[in-house]
Amino acid sequence: MNFDFTEDQHEIKRTARDLLTKRSGLEQVREAAESEAYDESLFTELRELGWTGIAIDEQYGGAGLGVVELMILCEELGYALAASPFLSNALGGLLIEHAGIDDQRAKWLPGIASGEATATVAFASGGSSAVVPDADGAAVIVLIDGDAATLVARADAQVESVSTIDPTRRYASVTASGGEALPGDVAGALARAEVALSAEMVGIAQRTQEMAIEYAKERKQFDTPIGAFQAVSHRCAQMLFDTEGARSATYFGGWAADADESQLALGSALAKAAASEAALSVTASSIQVHGGIGFTWEADVHWFFKRAQLDAAMLGGTGQQRARVTRLTAASLAAAGGA
Amino acid sequence: MDLTFNESESAFRDELRAWIKANHPGEEPAGEDEGYAFRRDWQRQLYEAGWAAVHWPTEYGGRDATLVEAAIFNEELARARAPFPANVLGLLLAGPTLMIWGDDEQKQRYLDPIMSGDEIWCQGFSEPEAGSDLASLKSKAVRDGDDWLITGQKVWTSGAQYSKWCMLVARTDFDAPKHKGLTYFILDMEQEGVEVRPLRQITGDPEFNELFLENARVPAANVLGGEGNGWTVALTTLMNERAGLAFGLQVGMKVALDELTEELAASGKLDDPMIADELGALHIKCEILRLTAYRGLTATMKYGQPGPEGSLTKWMWSQGNQELMQFATKALGPQSLAGGSNWGRSMLRSRGNSIEGGTTEVLKNIIAERVLGLPRKK
């Protein structure tokens, strides 16, 4: 039993934090959000560092590391709220690698690993999806409809930019007829994607918790830092409660993906449900702690709140995950009782 | 990261599991006294097989179990629905406190009977006017030759009616600042100056007691950790109170949650999406509690202390268990509140979860100040 990262994994986390602190500070996030355009040089730098291929098999040009390492990067990118197509590309890559066949992998994964021909993924119905992250710039789009996943080349799909409440990421609507099925383990591939997405939300919750605490220490009313008032400090304690719970669930999901697939369905459902709820509640609570300032465009906390809304809604909301946990638990109890 | 048990942890678990299976005492009898006698016999059985205090060092008769193995011990007992040993406060609190603060004579005298259950211990900390603000306690100890005479009132002393000894904190210096004037005593409960009155709680059971002390006599040799050092010694006890139990509590919650899931499935209520949703949310909370407890345990083993997550498990458990019990009676309907159903009683009992062993409000204060570094409350 060792619920901690290895020294190498800690090193990845530190390196990512350092780089993103320099390259994707809140000023850069604001610039990307207000201009509704990514800073291309940031993604280029991440590509050149090999981040985009971190969890992709070496034979396709990746680093061949696991979901845990990818999860660490996603958490840090969420912490920085980096404006880049990194997450969509990584999620698309997980679907193709784990639900695709060799031909599909050979065709798409090298571009995804190098970041030169990116992927994305979204839930769809009847070949269309209203909000797909980074679809406009992608080379390949994976649409998941129930238990089936379909791979569509960007050129074969109708893609139209849509603006959402989250200007830190680009979104588009996608309509496609045809495409080719990903015939493998769609559920397992999706579960991995859910873990990576959850990690971004853990990073978002962590950062907005820290912003609230810092503000509560500095801001004075009634001649007292507001963090000394229990109404405020207990709210901050609740942020820690929510963030750490989501972190426990997400790290468990990452571990299951790499080490024990029999627990992946449960782990990914725990992760997505807990991280979504944490990201929503902690970002909202952080706005409240910031008071009137927190409601202004000038404060940065709203970028995180907005990203959290879109992330929580992606790849199935909390209700679906809870229903899944109940189904999985009831089934395993019935199996144990019947045995 | 490796969330499986290693070879020696697995071997420990398998050996324990086999032993519990072969020696399971069966269902606990109804009634406070009968139940207690049953758990005391069970402790004697554990003691004779060397399982009573796995987390104690071998020099005191324990197994020197790692934190993971101690967690496994609690998990396995709960999973097998075997009772916890009767002298739980002695094993978890008094023993470890004696090991740190006791002199050789005290360790020699008290530790073994704690393990065997021959001498039961209770905890005399809280008072009617000193709950969360423990350091304001007023029980008064005055010197009488080689003895101390203690007068005052304690409350919430579970197991006092069965106890030989009490971990008692009293004020020996009324002029010192409130944290400085306290002393930690080992009080003999079998004497005239000690009166135990059962305290009936909202379930109707007298799980706790009030303790009335009228010139109760304690020899000076029974001071633990030195005169005026009572607050520091008491903190040792309180730290152990918060650390040890999370895993057993988590499994207890998981067992109840699984029972509820089976009852709801059998009655077809699981097909109601609102019920499935709430039940799923509770399973998620219960798993997160387990995972967070293991994260804290890893941090303690690697870095000597838990990280920020370590302060959260008691809060996670009490909130989760209360939600579970309230949801159970809501989902099962009025028959769960009628005689013959345990759910109603468990639901009532769960209201104590967020109060006992540190209220949630005090835990939040501790987290805010010590973990988050927020300024002290006004």
Interface residues (C-beta under 8 A of the other chain):
Chain A: M1 N2 F3 D4 F5 T6 Q9 V68 I213 A216 K217 T224 P225 G227 A228 F229 Q230 S233 H234 C236 A237 Q238 L240 F241 E244 G245 R247 S248 A249 Y251 F252 G254 W255 A259 D260 L266 A269 L270 A273 A274 G319 Q321 R322 A323 R324 V325 T326 R327 T329 A330 L333 A334 G337
Chain B: M1 D2 L3 T4 F5 N6 E9 V68 D258 T261 E262 A265 L270 P273 A276 D277 E278 L279 G280 A281 H283 I284 K285 E287 I288 L291 T292 Y294 R295 L297 T298 A299 K302 P308 E309 L312 W315 M316 E361 L363 K364 N365 I367 A368 E369 V371 L372 G373 L374 P375 R376 K377 K378
